[in-house]
Amino acid sequence: MALAHLDRLRDFLKDFENFPEKLADLEAATKRLDEEHKKMQQDFVPIAKFHALERKLDETQRILAKTIDQQQLNDTTNEIETKFNEDEMDECLSDAELVAEDKEMGDVEGCAIWLDNNGDLQIDPLILDDTFDKLEETWAVQKAKLEERWNKNNGTELEWVPNDTDTSDAKCLWSMVFGRTHFWTTAESGNFACRACAYNQAICFGNTQGRWEALPLPNELTGEASGITTMFVSPKARVTKSRQARGLWPAG
């Protein structure tokens, strides 16, 4: 037992003798690690700077692209404005547009409004009058009433192409569908809205050259009316009973 303790003591003394050498090795290793750590920190700084520069470059490219797009737009706009000045724009207008441009609001003289094969309003020449939109809205409601009545009486869809060609002898579209008594104006029969359509504020359509063409109210009832709609639909209900309407249609 004593010999064992003696051997351990010898080993301890031997390690103690080598302690300075081991300590020096440990200090050297610590120094190397410290140097490597400093080097890693130095290498990390350029990497961080690189990423910051990369982000700045992306932002610069985005701003540059936006600037180029805006400049191209400005250049294109200036080119168009230079190429198409006021005189050149007039030359580019079609004949129909020039006619429409020269027409005053509500002027329907020489203007034709009729129904196409689908029963939709068509106008020629084009008139720059917002009230035509109102006329289309009015017709959309009235068209539905005509289709409903025709289908109820005949069980078929209403054909929007008339058979007769003589307006003066034929009934208007409404009278044909509803089978009502029909009266054209006493003067210029077939050129103006019939009595029932004028009374009911309905757009009157007469058969003109194989199509249903809108017939205006007599001039005595339109007077200084403004807009297309009031030329065909009286703003007053039962206008045929008014003083201005006396003698325009047959009594009865």
HELIX and SHEET records of a PDB file:
HELIX    1   1 ALA A    2  LYS A   83  1                                  82    
HELIX    2   2 GLU A   86  CYS A   92  1                                   7    
HELIX    3   3 ASP A   95  ASP A  102  1                                   8    
HELIX    4   4 THR A  131  ASN A  154  1                                  24    
HELIX    5   5 LEU A  173  PHE A  178  1                                   6    
HELIX    6   6 ARG A  195  ASN A  200  1                                   6    
HELIX    7   7 ASN A  219  THR A  222  1                                   4    
HELIX    8   8 THR A  229  PHE A  232  1                                   4    
HELIX    9   9 VAL A  239  LYS A  241  5                                   3    
HELIX   10  10 ARG A  243  ALA A  245  5                                   3    
SHEET    1   A 2 ALA A 112  LEU A 115  0                                        
SHEET    2   A 2 LEU A 121  ASP A 124 -1                                        
SHEET    1   B 2 CYS A 204  THR A 208  0                                        
SHEET    2   B 2 ARG A 211  LEU A 215 -1                                        
END                                                                             
